[in-house]
Amino acid sequence: VTGKMRLDVQSVDLCDVIRRAIDTVTPAATAREIELQTSLDPQASRIVGDASRLEQVFWNLLSNAIKFTPQQGKVQVSLERVGAHVEVRVSDTGQGIAADLLPFVFDRFRQGNASAQRRHGGIGLGLSLVKHLVEMHGGTVVAQSAGADQGSTFVVSLPLQIAPPEGGDQRIHPTADGSTLRSAAPPIA
């Protein structure tokens, strides 16, 4: 909120970032017998961004999907190129999001059930942080749900950027010696 968060921007393989996030949440999914399905297009994976912050985004979305999906449910993650963007979709067969809450899911401290009897922990900052980090990368994130017990889908859209070649961080710029410009100029007199 204060604008002090910085990104370490470099060429990022989004498939690797998503796989690391999946590896982190796999024990929780296994414990709850939740099937994790992936469909990652390697041709859509190279972008410019902060790998650690993007991993934080996908870890958060996956953790929420697992947390709100009943035992033996499914969580799906897909990565594909859509026009000038890449889209990462995290979908689940969980409890869904009520229509009246859907416009506010990215608000700080907003929770679907804030009562003391809530089954799930958290203080309501995770999705707010997801939105902030995605926007810092020039992207958008939206939540979709058909309602209670209909599951939910979070779609992260990030700009597809031409990343510098591996090991080629130094750019070579063309230069002109200026001699042609001087000789082509008309005399001032």
C-alpha positions as CSV (number, residue, x, y, z in Angstrom):
1,V,0.0,0.0,0.0
2,T,2.9,2.4,0.8
3,G,4.6,1.6,-2.6
4,K,7.7,0.2,-1.0
5,M,7.5,-3.3,-2.6
6,R,10.0,-3.7,-5.4
7,L,10.2,-6.3,-8.1
8,D,13.4,-8.1,-9.2
9,V,12.5,-8.1,-12.9
10,Q,14.2,-10.6,-15.2
11,S,13.4,-13.2,-17.8
12,V,11.1,-15.8,-16.2
13,D,9.9,-19.2,-17.2
14,L,6.3,-19.2,-16.0
15,C,6.1,-23.0,-16.2
16,D,8.9,-23.4,-13.7
17,V,7.3,-20.8,-11.4
18,I,4.0,-22.6,-11.5
19,R,5.6,-26.0,-10.9
20,R,7.4,-24.7,-7.8
21,A,4.2,-23.3,-6.4
22,I,2.5,-26.7,-7.1
23,D,5.3,-28.6,-5.4
24,T,4.8,-26.4,-2.3
25,V,1.1,-27.2,-2.0
26,T,1.2,-30.8,-3.1
27,P,1.5,-32.2,0.5
28,A,-1.6,-30.3,1.5
29,A,-3.5,-31.6,-1.5
30,T,-2.3,-35.1,-1.0
31,A,-3.4,-35.0,2.7
32,R,-6.9,-34.0,1.6
33,E,-7.0,-36.4,-1.4
34,I,-7.4,-33.5,-3.8
35,E,-6.3,-34.2,-7.3
36,L,-4.0,-31.5,-8.8
37,Q,-4.2,-31.3,-12.6
38,T,-2.0,-29.2,-14.8
39,S,-2.0,-28.1,-18.4
40,L,1.0,-25.8,-19.0
41,D,1.9,-24.6,-22.5
42,P,5.7,-24.3,-22.6
43,Q,5.4,-22.0,-25.6
44,A,3.6,-19.4,-23.5
45,S,5.9,-19.6,-20.5
46,R,8.6,-16.9,-21.1
47,I,7.7,-13.5,-19.7
48,V,9.5,-10.7,-17.9
49,G,8.8,-10.4,-14.2
50,D,9.8,-11.3,-10.6
51,A,9.9,-15.1,-10.3
52,S,9.6,-15.0,-6.5
53,R,6.6,-12.7,-6.4
54,L,4.9,-14.6,-9.2
55,E,5.4,-17.8,-7.3
56,Q,3.8,-16.1,-4.3
57,V,0.8,-15.3,-6.4
58,F,0.3,-18.8,-7.7
59,W,1.1,-20.4,-4.3
60,N,-1.6,-18.2,-2.7
61,L,-4.2,-19.1,-5.4
62,L,-3.4,-22.8,-5.1
63,S,-3.5,-22.7,-1.3
64,N,-6.9,-21.1,-1.3
65,A,-8.2,-23.6,-3.9
66,I,-7.1,-26.5,-1.8
67,K,-8.3,-25.0,1.4
68,F,-11.8,-24.4,0.0
69,T,-12.2,-27.7,-1.9
70,P,-13.7,-30.7,-0.2
71,Q,-11.8,-33.9,0.2
72,Q,-11.5,-35.8,-3.1
73,G,-12.1,-32.7,-5.1
74,K,-10.0,-31.3,-8.0
75,V,-7.8,-28.3,-8.5
76,Q,-6.7,-27.5,-12.1
77,V,-4.0,-25.1,-13.2
78,S,-3.5,-24.1,-16.8
79,L,-1.2,-21.8,-18.7
80,E,-1.8,-20.7,-22.2
81,R,-1.2,-17.8,-24.6
82,V,-4.2,-15.6,-25.4
83,G,-3.3,-12.9,-27.8
84,A,-0.6,-10.6,-26.4
85,H,-1.1,-12.1,-22.9
86,V,-0.5,-15.3,-21.0
87,E,-3.3,-16.6,-18.9
88,V,-3.0,-18.8,-15.8
89,R,-6.2,-20.3,-14.6
90,V,-6.6,-21.8,-11.1
91,S,-9.9,-23.6,-10.9
92,D,-11.4,-25.8,-8.2
93,T,-14.4,-27.9,-7.4
94,G,-14.8,-26.2,-4.0
95,Q,-17.4,-24.2,-2.1
96,G,-17.5,-21.4,-4.7
97,I,-18.0,-17.7,-4.0
98,A,-21.3,-16.1,-3.4
99,A,-22.5,-13.6,-6.0
100,D,-22.6,-10.7,-3.4
101,L,-19.0,-11.4,-2.3
102,L,-17.5,-11.8,-5.8
103,P,-16.9,-8.1,-6.5
104,F,-15.0,-7.8,-3.2
105,V,-12.8,-10.9,-3.0
106,F,-9.7,-8.8,-3.6
107,D,-10.4,-6.2,-0.9
108,R,-8.1,-6.3,2.1
109,F,-9.5,-8.1,5.2
110,R,-12.6,-9.2,3.2
111,Q,-13.7,-12.8,3.9
112,G,-16.8,-14.7,3.0
113,N,-17.5,-15.7,6.5
114,A,-16.0,-13.5,9.2
115,S,-17.8,-15.1,12.1
116,A,-15.9,-16.7,15.0
117,Q,-17.2,-20.1,13.7
118,R,-15.2,-19.9,10.5
119,R,-13.6,-23.2,9.5
120,H,-10.7,-21.7,7.6
121,G,-7.9,-19.6,8.9
122,G,-6.5,-16.4,7.4
123,I,-7.0,-12.7,7.8
124,G,-8.1,-11.8,4.4
125,L,-4.9,-10.3,2.9
126,G,-3.9,-13.1,0.5
127,L,-6.1,-12.2,-2.5
128,S,-5.4,-8.5,-2.0
129,L,-1.7,-9.2,-2.2
130,V,-2.3,-11.4,-5.3
131,K,-4.0,-8.5,-7.0
132,H,-1.3,-6.0,-6.1
133,L,1.5,-8.2,-7.3
134,V,-0.2,-9.1,-10.6
135,E,-0.9,-5.4,-11.2
136,M,2.7,-4.6,-10.5
137,H,3.5,-7.0,-13.4
138,G,1.2,-5.0,-15.7
139,G,-1.5,-7.7,-15.5
140,T,-5.0,-8.4,-14.2
141,V,-6.6,-11.0,-12.0
142,V,-10.3,-11.8,-11.9
143,A,-12.4,-14.2,-9.9
144,Q,-15.3,-16.2,-11.3
145,S,-17.8,-18.5,-9.7
146,A,-21.3,-19.7,-10.4
147,G,-22.1,-19.5,-6.7
148,A,-22.2,-21.7,-3.7
149,D,-20.8,-25.3,-4.2
150,Q,-20.0,-24.4,-7.8
151,G,-16.3,-24.0,-7.4
152,S,-14.3,-21.0,-8.5
153,T,-11.8,-19.9,-11.1
154,F,-9.1,-17.2,-10.7
155,V,-7.6,-16.0,-14.0
156,V,-4.3,-14.2,-14.0
157,S,-3.5,-12.4,-17.2
158,L,0.1,-11.2,-17.7
159,P,1.5,-9.3,-20.7
160,L,3.5,-11.5,-23.0
161,Q,6.8,-9.7,-23.4
162,I,9.8,-10.4,-25.4
163,A,12.4,-11.4,-22.8
164,P,16.1,-10.7,-23.4
165,P,18.0,-13.8,-24.6
166,E,19.5,-16.0,-21.9
167,G,22.8,-14.6,-20.8
168,G,22.3,-11.6,-23.1
169,D,21.4,-9.0,-20.5
170,Q,23.6,-6.4,-22.2
171,R,22.0,-4.6,-25.0
172,I,24.0,-3.3,-28.0
173,H,22.7,-0.1,-29.4
174,P,23.6,1.2,-32.9
175,T,25.5,4.4,-33.0
176,A,26.1,7.1,-35.6
177,D,29.4,8.9,-36.0
178,G,27.6,12.1,-36.9
179,S,29.7,12.9,-40.0
180,T,26.8,12.5,-42.4
181,L,24.7,14.9,-40.4
182,R,27.3,17.6,-40.4
183,S,28.0,17.4,-44.1
184,A,24.3,17.4,-45.1
185,A,23.4,20.5,-43.0
186,P,23.0,23.8,-45.0
187,P,25.3,26.6,-44.3
188,I,23.9,28.9,-41.6
189,A,25.1,32.1,-43.4
